[in-house]
Amino acid sequence: MENKLLSENIGIIIVMYNPSMKEIDNVKNIALYYKGVIVDNSPYRNFIKDKIGYMTYYPLENNTGIAFAQNIGIKRLMSTNGITHILFLDQDSKIDIDFPLKMQKEYGRIKSNNKKLAFLGPRVIDDYTKEEYKSPVHKNDTIKEGFTQRREIISSGSIIELVTLQSIGLTLPTLFIDFVDFELCWRAKHKGYTCGITQNIQMNHQVGGKSITIGSYKILVWTPFRYYFQARNFIWLITVNYVPIKWKLATGIKFIARIVYLPYMHNRKGLDCWKQLIKGFICSRHGFRKFKSEVNSYDK
């Protein structure tokens, strides 16, 4: 017997990449109750059928990056009758089955006082540390009626009205993975919108890789290839006028620190991370023109 569809107007986008069986089961469970699109960047199919519950499955059989995959989902949902809200999830995002409904209700409540609300996210609890994910540099603005305005939020667990997303534009595929969600939030603010989180809903999520603590700071440790995209994308993003100056300065300082400490972390892995970081800086000229073209197409 097919499960009951819990919402006619929420569309969920889930991007997959080499998921574990536990993560596949997590995606299947969500698809039993909600409409949406599952875009798979894995080099192989993870589902036999192209229809999983109420969701459509798109196997790309190639890692196109999270931005390109999300855009496939967004375009699909834009052409789906009845969809008014889009909610983004990762394959490992742990949610209760009524989470999308709660986020939609909270979005409506907060928007009643913040007419230009764009992305709304939950409080994100790091799966490793079991603590709320917070930037060590960017401090929260004042909490008002359970809403905390943020300069940027991560995409997983966030919800936005479809008409608002159409006004802001799609993600930038050239960024591939890192800072994709941040750029979309900065562009939203550039267009007069506000992003933030609700204090009333939380979600468990694996934020990056494992973390280490140095003094009072927790530092996320990523897989080596991520440092390439972080370095390259940083060089690209500092040329964009609507990217916050504080982020440019703070992130620049982080990269200087990484150049110093990465070779001494995790033995060989630390050195591999350092090499990918340097490679990202050196190769930043490749693809830059296409990136600027994407930015200019939405910066109007």
N, C-alpha and C positions, 0 to 999 in steps of 0.2 A: 504493500500500500504506500502510495506517494505521500511524503510529508506535506503539511500545509504551508503554502507560501505565506510568509509573515509580513511582507510589504509589497505593495504594487509599484511604489515609486522610489524605492532605494535600489540603486545599482552598485554592486561591489566589484572592484577590480583587484584581482590577486595576481601578482607576478611570481612565477616559480623559477627556481634554478637548482638543478640537482638535489631535489628534496629527499629527505629520509622517509621511510614508511610512516613514521609518526606524523610528519608534516603533510604527507599525502592524505592521510586519514583526517587531519585537521581541515584541509581544504574541502574534502568530500563532505564533511559534516556541515560546513557553512553553506555549501551549494545545495543542500537538501532543503534549505529554508528561504534562500534569497536569490533574486535575479543577479546576473552579473557576467563577467568575463574573466576567464582564467587564461593568462598568457604565459606560455612556458618557454623559457630561454634555454632549457636543457638540450643537450645534443641528441636526445632520444625522447620518444613519447612516454609520458608517465600515466596516461589514460588511453585505453583502447578506443573509446567512443569520443565523439566531438560534442556530446551533450552530457554534462555531469549535473544531475539534479536539475535545478532551474538555471544553471549557468552554461555558457558556451565555452568550449575548450579550444584554444588556438596554440597548437604546438609549432614553434618556429624552428626547432631542431638546430639552433645556433644561438650563441649568446649575443644578442643585439643590444644589451644594456637595459637597465630598468626604465630609462626615459622613453625609448622607442617602444618598449612593450606596453608601458602605461598609455601611450598615445593610441595604440591599437585599441585598448580597452575603452578609452575616452570616446574615440570616434564611433565605436560600436554602440555605446550607451547613448550617445547624442542622437543616434538614429532609431533608438528604441522608444516606442510610444509609452507614455506614462511615467518615465523616469524624471524625477525632479531633483534628486540628491545623489551624489557619487561619494562612496566611501572607499578609501584605499587600505589594502591590507597586504602584509607579506605572508609568505607561506608558514612562517613560524609565529605569527601573532596569535597569542592565546586570548580568546574572547569568550564570554558567555553568549549564548545564542540570541539573547535579546539586546546585545551590545549595539548593533546598528540602529535599532529602534530607539534606544536611550539616547544615542548620539544625535539622531534626527530631532528628537523632542528637545534636547538641550540646545541644539542649534537654533531652533525656532524661538526658544525662551530668550537666549542671549541676543539674537538678532532683533528682537522687539525693542531692545535698548541700544543696539549697535547696528544701524541700518546698513552699513557698509562692511559687514562681516564677510570674510572670505573663508579661509581654512580654519576649522575648529578641531583641535585634537584633544585626546584624553590625557590625564596624568600617566606618564609612561614609567612603569616599574622595570628596572633592568633585571633580566633573568639571572645574571651572574651575581650581582651585589644585593639584589632584593631591595634596592633603594630607588627613589625617584630619580629619573634621569634629568640632570640640570647642567647647563653650560657652566664651566668654571670661570668664564670671562663675562658673559652677558647675564646681567641680573634681571630678575622679573620686574615688570612694572607693577603698580598697585593692583591688588586683587579687589574686584568690585562685583558683588553679587555672584560670586563663584566663578568669575571669568578673569583670567590672567592674560593680559595682552603680551604677546611675544613677537620679537623681531622676525623669528623664523621657527617653524616646528617641523618635526619629521613627518613624512607622509603617512607612514603606517598608522592606521587607526583614525586618521583625519577624515573629515566630511566637509563637503562644500555643495552649495546649490549649483545645479547644472548651468543656469543662466549666468551666474557669476563667473564660473570657470570659462564659459564661452567668451566673456568679456576680457578675462585675463589672458587667455590663450593656452596652448598646449605646452608640454615640457620641451626642453631642448635636447634632442637626441645626441648631439655631439658631446654633451657632458658625460654620457654613458651611464655613470652610476653616482659618483660623489658630488654633493652639493646640488643635485637635481631639485630636491624638494625645497632647499633654501632659496635657490634662485627664483622659484615660482612664488614664494612668499614675498621676496624683495620686490619682484615685479608687481605683485598684487598691491603692495604698499605704494609703489610708484604710481599706480593707477587710482590711488585714493582709498584702498581697502584696508581692513584690519585683520590680523591673524592672532590666534591665541589658543589657550587651552582651558577646558573646564575643570574645576577642582572637584566636581561631583562624580566624575567617572574615571576609572583607572583601567589600564591594560598592561599585561605582562608582555615584554618584548625583549628580544636579544639585541642590544644596542652595540653594533660593531663586534669586535672580538672580545677577548678577555681584557681585564684592566689591571693596571698596577698602581700603587699608591706612592706618591712622592710628596712627603710633607702632608699638606691638607688637600692636595689635588689628586684626583683619579685620572689616569691617562689611559685611554683606550689603545689597545694594541691590535692592529689589523693584519690581515694576511698580506704578504709582500706586494702582490699586484695592485692592491688598493692604494698604496703609496704613490704609484705611478699616476693614477687618475687624480688623486688629491693634489699632487704637485702641479700637474699639467693644468687642471681646472682652476687652481688658484691663480696661476699666471694669466689665464684667460679672463677670469672674473674681475681681477683688479682693473681691467680696462673698461669695465661697464659702469656707467655713471650712476645707476640706481643701486649698486651694491654698496652697503653701508661702509663708511670709512673706518668705523671702529672694528668691523669684522676684518677688513683688509689688514689693519695694523695688528690686531690680536692674532690672526691666522699667520701673518708673516713672521711674528715672533715665535709662534709654535714651530714653524718650519725651520727656523734657525736653530731652535733647541733640538729638533729631530736630527738635523745634520750632525749635531754633536753627540747625542746619546744613542742613536739607533745602532751604530756599529758594535756597541758594547752590550746590547740586549739579546737575550735568547741565543747566544752563541752564533751559529751559522745563520739562523733565521733573521737575526738583527742585521747582519751584514747584507743579506738579500733584500731586506726592507730598505736599507740605505741606498743600495744600488738602484732599486726601482724609483726611489724618491729623486735621485739625481737624474735618472733617465727621463722622468717626467718633466723636470725643468728643461733639460736639453731639447727634448722633442716637442716642446710646447708650441713651436712655430708651425708644426704639421697640423693641419685641420683648423687653424685659427681663423682663416678667412671664412670658412663655412660656418663656424661658430658665430662670428660677428654678423653674418647674413641672417642666421636664425634669430639672434637678439634683435636686430633691426626690424625684422618682420613683425615683431610684437611690441616694440618700443615706439608706439604711436599715440 
